[in-house]
Amino acid sequence: MLAEEKNKSGDLKLGLALGGGSALGFAHLGVLKSLEENNISIDFISGTSVGAIMAAFYAFSVPFRDIEKESEILNWRKIAKISPSSLGISSNANLRKLLEKYIGKKTDIEEASIPLAVVATDIETGSKVVFRSGNAVDAILASSSLPGLFAPVEISGCMLIDGGMVENVPVSVLKDSGADIIVGVNLLKHRKYARPKNIIDVLTNSFDMVNRRISDHAKQDYVDILMEPDLSNYYMGDITKWKEISDIGYAEAQKYISKINELKHQPIYKDFFEKIKKLFRVK
């Protein structure tokens, strides 16, 4: 680990990866509030699906109070307007308006105050697409386009869907960005599933089950800390319970504050040897 890889404060660079999980994503709000209140700076941030939305809000410095104000009046009708097409049953026009309100219609990802990476999936090839530049709103909509619910988003000729199909907790993109310490937030570890009442429940449960298996692979990548808040009493559609879910995320992050600070302030040589040990699976 070279000295120039440290940030201006002299600490190692921290990357935060926020995973998908629909309404469970409000836990990310609590995680971010905890880190900020404890003066833990984020040097890189990545997100998939709802994680991309929360990561973008934070990277573009949208105040927590504004996010909470929107959450107070949020419901599925404000996000997914039923508008059947040959590629999806809902329109993401309302979500686009919400994103544009706080991020801007033509804002480029590179304009974020924190380097941001957004993950989507190419529906034609199954490959992972990572956005570090380009229109921010388009990238976020692509990353959060749950198959069947929303039609794919076309960007540069590619048909893109929810990034959870390839990397639900996008930790690998943080490695590529240059993060020394990686913290992931997996929303799906403790999931339970309700008996479906409609097609939306069928779609979200099915997609959630796939994402859960994909999220488990996050542990196999280089992750220093993997937060897994217990959201087993909530479902992907529980938007109205955003405050409870946020509080659980906050409490989960609080458990790791000391560990994060320890990692950020560790000697350079210690970090180097820890990475060597993990590379060769040395215990």
N, C-alpha and C positions, 0 to 999 in steps of 0.2 A: 504494500500500500504506500503510495507516494504522498509526500506532504502536500503537493499541489492539488490532490484530490479532496482536500479538506475545504470546507466552506469558509467564509470570511471570519466567522467567530472562532475558527480553529477546531470545530467539531466535525466528526464524520458526517457525510451527507445522508439524509434520511429520505427514503422513498415510501410512499403509502399507496397501497393497492386496495381499491374499494370494489367489492364483488356485487353481482346482481342478486335480485330477490324481490322485485316489485315494491309493494308497500313496506316490506321489511327494511328497505333502504333508508328509512328514517333513522335506523340505528346508526347509520353513518353520520348523521347530523350530530348525534350525541358523542360519537367518537371524536369528531373534529372539534367540538366545543371543549371536550376534555383536554385534548392536546394543546389547544390555544390557551386555555386558562392556565395550563401548567408551563406555558412559555416554551413549548417544544415546536421548533420550526420544521416545516416540511419543505424539502428541497426539490422533490419530484413527486408528482401524483398521477395515478392512472385509475381508470374506471371502466367497468363493463356494465351496460344496461343502466339500471337506476344508479349504480355506482358511478357511471360516467356522468350522469346528471349532477349528482352531489359533488363529484370531483371538479366538474366545470364551475359550479357555483362558487366553490371555495377558491379555485385557481383564479377566477375572475373577480374575486373579492366581493361577492354578493353578501351583504350583512346577514348574520344569523336571524336577526329580527324580521327581515323581509321574507326569508324562507319560512319562518314559523308563521308569519302573517298569512302567507299563501296556503300553508298547510291547514290552517284553521277552517278554510272554506273549500278545501279540496275534496273532490269525490271522483269516481270513475267517469262520470259524464263530462267532467271538466277536462279529462285527459284523453279518454277513448270515446270519441263520438261515433255511434253506430252508423256506418256508411258502407254497406257491403259492396265488395268488388270481386273480381276474379282472383285476386291475390290476398285478400284479407277482409275481415268483417267490420273493421273499424278504421276511422281516419285519425291520423296523428296531427291534424291541423291545430287542435286546441293545445296540444303539448308544444307544438312549434311556436305558437303565440306566446306561451308562458316563457319559453326559453329566450325568444327574441326580446321579450320585455326586459330581461335582466342581462342578457349577454350581447344582444344586438343582432340585426339581420345579416350583416356582412362582416362580422368580426372573425378574424383569423385566429386559430388555436394558438399560434405563436405570440399573440398579443396578451396572453394570460400572464399574470404576475408570477406564477409558479409554472415551470415546465409541465405541460399536460399531455398525457397519452390516452387516446380513446380506442377501445377495441371493438371491432365488428367482425362479422362472418360473411364471406362471399358465398351466396347460396348456390352458385353454379359450380364452384370448385371445392367448397368446403374449407378453404384456406382462411387463415387469420389475417385480418387487415388492421393495421395500426395507424391511427392518425396522430401525427405530431404537428401537422400544419393543415391549412385548408379551412373552409368554412366550419366554424365550431358547431353551430346549430345542426347543420346537415350531418356531421359526424356523430353527434349525440343521438339524433333521431335514428340513424342507422344502427347504432350500438344498442338501442332500446326497442327495436322493432321485433317484438315477440312474434314468431312465426304463426300464421293463422289469424292472430288478432290484428296485427298491423301488416300492411303490404310492405314488401322490401323497399328500401330507399336506394335510388340509383345515384351513384357518384362516379364520375369519369367512366361511364359505361359499365360499371359493375353493379350488380344487384346485391344489396347488403341487408343482412338481418342481425338479430341480437348476437352480441359478442359472446354471450354465455355458452353458445354452442361449441366454442373453441377454447376459451379461457375465461372462466367465470370470475376468478380472482386473479387479475392480470399482473402477476408478479414478475413474469419473465421480461416484460417491457421495461420494468424499472431497472433490471440488471443491464439491459441494453442502453438505458439512459445514463447510467453511471452512478447509480445509488450504491453507497457502501453498506447501508443498513436497510433492510426491507421489512416493512410491517404490512401484513395482509389482513383484511377483514372479510371473513367468510360468514354469510348470513344463513347458510343452509344446513349447518352441521346438525342441529337438533330438530329438524323439521318433522312435523306431523301433517297428515293430509285428511281433510274433511271429505265426506261423501259429496261428490259433485251434484250441484243443483241445476246447472245450466252449462252451455257450451264454453263459457268463459272459464268456469271451474275446471272443466275437462282439459282445456288448453293450458291453463296455468299450472295445474297439478302435473300434467305430463311434462311440460317444459322444466318445471322445478325438479322433477326426478332426474332428468338428464343433467341439469346443471349441478345437482348435488354430487353426482358421481365425478363430474369434471372438477368441481371445487376440491374434492379430496386429493386430487393430484397436486394441489398447491403445496402440500407438505413435502412432496418429492422434489420440488424446486428449491432454490436457495431462499429460504424465508427465515429471518431471525426471530420474528414474533408473528404468530397467527392468532388473531382475536376471533373468537367464535361465540358471540353472544347467544344466550339461550332464548330463542324466540319461538319455542315449541307451542306456546299458547296463542300464537298469532298466525294469521294466514296472509297470503300474498295480496289479498284484496282488502286488508284491514286499514285502509287509508285514514279513516276517522280516529284510529287509535294511535296516530302518529306520535303524540306526546309520550305515551307509555313506551312505545318502541324506541323512541329517542333516548329516554331515560335509561333503558336497558343497555343501549350502546354506550352511553356515558359511563355507566357503572362498570362495564366490561373494560373500557379503555383505562379507567382509573387503576385497575389491577396491574397495569403494565407500565405505568409512568416511571417508576423507579428503574425498571429494567431498561426502558428506552433511554433514559438519561445515562445509565451506566454504559450502554453500548455507544452512545454518541460521544462520550467523553473518554472512552477507552484509549490506551496508548496505541499508536499506529502499528507497532510490531505485533501486539496481541491480536488485533483485527486481522492482520495478514496471516498469522498462523492458524487462527480459527477458520479462515476460509480454506486454507490448505487442508486442514483436517476434514472439513466437510466435503471437499473435492474428492478425497481419497477414502471417505467414510471411516475415518479414524476416530475411535472413541476415547 
